[in-house]
Structures are given as C-alpha cells and as structure tokens.
Amino acid sequence: MTNALPLGVGVRHVAGIFPICSRINHSCIPNAHHSWNNAIGCEMIETLKDISQGEEITINYTITAAPYAERQAILQTQFGFSCDCQLCLMPEAERRATEERHAEIMKLDNFLGNFRELMKDPPGALENAYTLLKLLEIDGKDGDRISRVYYDAFQLVLAYGDLARAKTFAEKAYEAGQFDSNSDDPLAQRLKSYINDPKQHSAYGLGLPKIWKTTVGMIPKNLYSEAFEMWLWRQDQKN
C-alpha cells in the first residue's frame, strides 16, 4: 500500500510495485513525475526540471497542491512519515507564498486543459496561459510543462485563424521541449509539421470565427524581445 504506484484508468491492474521506481522518494516540489505508459507496459519517470549529477530524483506521492498541514497529514496517514523536503522546511511566509503559487499553477493548468472553457473568452484564456508561463518560470519548471503551455496557446490562437502567432507558439513549444534534432518523439514530429504549416492541426478546422486572422508572413521581423513578447501574447492589443 505504501510502495505501489497507480497505473491510471483503463488498465487491468490498479497499481504496481516496481523494483526501481517504487524506491524513489517523495518531495512536495519534485523534480520528476511518474506515469504508466500502457502502450509499452512500462512505468515512466519524466523530469520536470534539469537534474544535476548526483542530485536525488524525487516524485510527489500526494499529487496535490494542498496546504502544509494537510500534506503532512496525508503523508503521515498513508505513507507513515513526516515530510522534510525543501518546501516543508521553508520559513512559513515563504512556504505559504510558494503553496499559493502552486495552487494557482494547478488552477490555470486545469483551465487550459478544458478547451470548452477556453472558447468562452479567448483573450482571457491567452492571458491565463501567459500568467501560467510566468508562474512556471518563477517556480523553476522547464521542459514539458512550459512546452505544454506554449502548445495550449498554439491551439487557441490557431482556432481563431492567427497563423502568425500559431507558428511562433509551435516553435517555442518545440524549443522548450528540448528535443534532439533527430528525435523520433511523436510530439516533436507533430510540432515540426505545425511549424511548417500550422493549418495541419485540427484546431484550424473547428469552424470558429477567424477573429484573429493572420498569415505566417505577418510575424514581426524587427521587434526587440520585449515588444515581440507583447505582440505574441496580444498584450499590444489592450487599450
């Protein structure tokens, strides 16, 4: 009960014990996460940030952004230990600020995962994606998480016909994913195709009004970095 890892839904067994993965320790601010890959029948450990040589790999046992007292109670009841990770040892004020940031990250992440909600307020959704990106950068997250935010933004602007920003977001998603140039990763291959022609993604054909219609040729060429970021996130469109 204390060493098994959940295998998700739609699989034969609820959980499994793994000779290596089940020995990975907990942290409330882990540098990796675990997931079951049913296609290859393997438990996957994927990094959330750069891990230095000799640094311990950690995962989150609780899968929650709960406050300190609640996390400690869950870990003590379900796993039999009190957590003394970097987050739990922070001074109270700093810990609360970090916990609030983590809660906001989870809230925005869940929002961006609901495409129906995104469609209700496209400008607000894009602003939420930008806010999530900045929170992840403060938190030190890179790689997959940031790549996914750019990919969400890509789908959003593409659905409303903005090919210029869609191409740029696809490029940034690819860069953030840190794929090898010869990578055969399916996501890397898809992102390459979207960079070449954003309209290949199904979001372009959803039939939504093309209120942000642009062409890939309309990507600004001579803007300094801050101005380009404002253009990319449509912050230059605000009154």
Secondary structure, DSSP 8 states (H G I E B T S, - for coil): --S-EE--SSSSSSEE--TTGGG-EE-SS-SEEEEEETTTTEEEEEESS---TT---EE-SS-S---HHHHHHHHHHHHS----STTTTS-HHHHHHHHHHHHHHHHHHHHHT-HHHHTT-HHHHHHHHHHHHHHHHHHT--THHHHHHHHHHHHHHHHTTBHHHHHHHHHHHHHHTT--TT---HHHHHHHHHHH-GGGSGGGGS----TT-B-GGGS-SS--HHHHHHHHTTGGG--
